[in-house]
Every structure is written in structure tokens, then in C-alpha cells.
Amino acid sequence: MSEFSTVLSESRRFPPPPAFAARAHLSSPEVYRRLCAEAEADPDAYWAARAKEELFWKTPFHTVCEWAPPHARWFLGGTTNLSYNALDRHLDTHADTVAIRFEGEPGDRRDYTYRELHAEVCRLANGLRALGVRPGDRVGIYLPLIPEAAIAMLACARIGATHSVVFGGFSAEALRDRMNDAQARVLITADGGWRKGAVVPLLDNVRASLAHGVPTLQTVVVARRTGASLPSLRAQERSWDDVVAGQPATCEPEWVDAEHPLFILYTSGSTGTPKGVLHTTGGYGVWTSLTARWVFDLKPDDVYWCTADVGWVTGHSYVVYGPLMNGATVVLYEGAPTTPGPDRFWDLIARHRVTILYTAPTAIRAFMRLGDEHPKRHDLTSLRLLGTVGEPINPEAWMWYRETIGGGRCPIVDTWWQTETGGILISPLPGVTTTKPGSATLPLPGIHPKILDKQHQEVTEGAGRLFVTRPWPSMLRTIWGNDARFKAGYFGEHPEFYFTGDGARRDADGYFWIIGRVDDVVNVAGHRLGTAEVESALVSNPKVAEAAVVGRPDALKGTALVAFVTVKAGVPTSKALEAELAAHVTREIGAIARPDEIRFAAALPKTRSGKIMRRLLRDVASGQDSKGDTSTLEDLSVLAALRTDDE
Ligand code: WTA
């Protein structure tokens, strides 16, 4: 974001449209201030009231929060079940409301009412129990964005199994590592999924990863998606249809403790392998249910579409749990945004009369480039609210979203949060907050973000690093199997304040502007990646001696990946080697991690203590000459010698 556009956008303000505010769940700054004051005056009373409003508790909790930094436990003594909260609670009042409205990439359609979704979830839950899945067992889910993904997650929650969804774009290797770390007992997958007119061979990937060994895995459940008949299944593999056959359409939920592990979701950190972020049941349920209603203003007649895949946290919290706990109608679209044509999204919105759209800035920028004629061809007047997530949105894209997609009439909620936070922490409330293009605005009531400088002094106006200074119900509980990494990664900077890894700025109105990651995590096209993961994928190639991967600003993807590679002695560098290394990363992690540019270097620039000078590499990567001949060996050590800064 250029300084110029920031200044421009700070002066632009958009109060909530009065007609929107009049109908909103939260409808005035006074309501917001009152909730904040309540949370401040008596946090336990505030959170207890929220928890009782949001969830059905089989056994009431006796203690709201136990905070022994860095560990928080919430709603102790309470038992509940999120599948019950997302499904059974709606059966008396609106069993025939559509819960999931699915459209596949080839154009096939399927609707599930709450009654039908409940039945499917119960059948699979019973089937999983029959396979021997017990409370606390881990179940992997590796599916396309089809209804079975939501059904599988809810079936796990129903029987107290802990799900771990792996995004279908990840490779066999990445899947294997995650399944091994989680020690999964069952894996649920499909014969394939549709993407850009082609089949993503999920089952082949599963078979390839199993060949390398996941010793804990007993059964692979295979849903039918792309083929009229399933390929012949091997030992250990069972078809979904077979697993649910003859199972009753009801299933007594497992009433689990509030702190029972709900899911593990692997995400990228600044070092090493992906980490398994652990979320538990009660606090996560309360906050995702509440924020889905506050931020998206969900009403019974809304048709809500969050375009995220269930493989990411946005898909967990705001495709599945949050909206379904609110009884909403959720649109699920399997495929690519531009298949079969550049107007697929707008066509979908018009046909399904979507009222709320929640998507990533990268997608918005891509649509901007494709041209206004595509959205203009469709009737988008059903939309009443727009949201963004995943990366900073530049004011130009914000304005385009507002005018071209929202017709100037829809509030925009720029929601800041992370896999670790479980739910949205900083965001406009659409009936309350005056928005400024590019700002995530203000914390939700009960949330306490602060910007600190290097000396841990609060920055009330200006830039610094973003912390959250008090626990909140949906915060991660630990890193699965690695509490030391949890402590060091999030509470290493400050023993009681959660460190987000983001830099941010606060303006004179107290509004937050997220600048982006200050650690070695990058948001590439809205996907979160660790540069260390890509580096270790590169050095696992026998021709590579050393690699350093950095982000460079990219007008479309937000950040693009640039890899600096030194090869082993005697290995010739060439375009062919570039292609080979890119393919290698795709195989190790997945296409989302494929470097946008590979530059060969004679040596990587290092400080005297031997640390790679990443800041220098970032400067080189974003320099004007970055499109130079990439097969030329660069002597970066000369540049390093010119720099005195020890990073
Ligand atoms: C970034 C996605 C600016 C941020 C929910 C964060 C954002 C990382 C925003 C988490 C936003 C998310 N504005 N940046 N509204 N939302 N981010 O774990 O850098 O995939 O740390 O969770 O995305 O990514 P994750």
C-alpha cells in the first residue's frame, strides 16, 4: 500500500448505511461501547453471559476462565457438543431451512436442509463409531470443498473425535507429515475433486502418502465425487457409502468437556515444520457463533457465502461452525473462481441470491484485473454485506469491492484474525462502525489488542508489533505435541501477552491498520506459508546446497515468493533446473508453495555470526531489476559486505 493511498484512505470514511444499521443485530456505537464497558468492568460476568447465550450446555460450567499464562482454560466444568449446537438445536424451529447449498464446479447442485444435514452427520458419526473411532481419536479429513467435508467435521465433533483437515491442495508428502504428527486413526478423503476443469487426484495422493507410511492409520474412508463408480478399493480403504450403509439417522452426541480438543489445524510458523494449532470445544464454539452473528449480521433469510476452503481456519470458523450454529444458509462452491468463465462468482451470487459475501483481497484484486464487464453482466443487488480476510486489503481494491460489487450500498467488514485466534478479533461491526478503506478498524468487545514497541511500551498512535494482552475464549490452547513451541512462539516475546507475528499501526482514532507479518511467515495469495518450509523443501533436492526464501510485494498476490538458491559444486544452473526445483517444491508441499521466482546465487549473504541476511534479500527481491536473468549467479556476498546491519 503506498503512503499516498494510505493518507487518501484515512480521510475517507464510510458510516454504516442507516437502513442497514436499523436492522442490524448490533446497531449503534452506544451498544458497542456498552458491551466493551461490560467486558471491562466484570470480564467473568461478560463472558459467562455470552457463553450462555451462544451455546446449549448439557452441564453448566462452574468457572469462566482459568488463566495461568500462557495457558487458558475456559468454561470449566461445562459439557456441550458443537454438532448438537450446529444441527439439533435448529430441528424444532427450522428443520427445513437449507443449511448447505452446494454447487460443484461442473455445475451439479445439492441442497441439504438442517434436517437432512443432521441425518447425514448422524449416519457418518455412527459409521465412524463402528470403525472404532473413540472420543479423543484423531481423524484426518482431505476432501474437496463438497458437503461431505462439513459432514465429516460435524460427525467427528458429534462423537468427540478430534478432526484435522488438510487442504486438498497440499501434496501427498505434506499430508503424510500432518497425519503422522496428529497420529490419525482414520482418514476421510474422496476419489478426487474438480478444479479448473480437471480432477485433483486426492485418493492417489493418499495412496502415495500411505506408501511412505502413516503407522497409526487404520482406515481410509473414500467419498465418491468425480467418478460414477469408485476405483477399486484396497485393503484398509472403505467407501463412504459402505461406512454409512444401514446406520441410523440419529446419533446420541458425546457430551464433551468444554476443553475437549475439537480440532487440530496445521499452519505455518516462522521456523521448522507446520505446527498443529489446537482448538477446544466450548470457547471456540462460543466465539465463532457470536462473531458470525455480530460481524456478518446473520439473519434467518440470509444466503451467506464465504469462499474459503475448509482446509483453512476461515473454512472451519466461518463456513462450518459459526454460520451453522446460527442456523444460516451457507453456500458451498467447489471449484475455481474463473471456471468455466471469469464471471463464475458473479453468476453464482446472482443465481443463489447471495446476501453476504466473504472473500480474500487476492481474489478481489484478481477480479479487478479481469475487468468490470464481468460483474456488471450480473444482478448483484441481493448483496447486503461484504467481508474480507487473510491479508491487508489495499484501499483501491476496497473501493472497487464497495462500488463495483457492493453497488456502494453494502458495508465492508475487513476482519483481522488468525488460525491461532480461532475467530475474528478486530473488525468493523457493520451496523456500528464507520469504516476507512484498508483498516480492520476496532477490536470486538472483550478483545484487547495492543501495539507495543521493542521495549514493550504501548504505542497508542503509530506502528509496532501487535499483541493481544488478555486471553479470549477461542484462543489456541497449545501446539499439538509441542507445548514448548507454543510457549516460545507466542509468549516468548512477552510472558503474558499473546504475540501475533503481525505488525500494525494505530491512527489518531484508535483504528488498527494491519501492516503484515514481521516474522518469516508470508501470506501468498491469501495462503499462509512459512519461508522455512519452502527452504527445507528446496534443500531436500540433492542439487541444492542452500536456499533462502523471502517475500516480495506483489500487486496481485499481496506477496510473491522469491527463492535464492545456491547449488552444489559442479551442478550447472539453468532454466531447466529452475523448473525442476519449482516442481520439487510442488511435490513436497503443494502448488501453493511454488516459488514465483528462483534466483541462483554464488553464496547467500550472511552476517558475521552466520545468519542469512534476510532483510537484504528482501530488498534485492523487491528491487526494480528483479526480473533479470534468473539463471545468472549473483554474488550477494559483495552486497552483504556493503551492509553493516546485523539482522
Ligand atoms: C493476515 C486467516 C490484514 C495476518 C484468518 C495474520 C490479515 C494472518 C487479515 C493469519 C486482515 C488475516 N488484514 N491481514 N483482515 N486477516 N491477516 O492463520 O498476517 O491463515 O497473521 O488466518 O493473515 O493467517 P491465517
Residues whose N, C-alpha, C, O or C-beta is under 5 A from the ligand:
A	BS01	WTA	T388 V389 G390 E391 P392 D414 T415 W416 W417 Q418 T419 A440 T500 D502 I514 G516 R517 R528
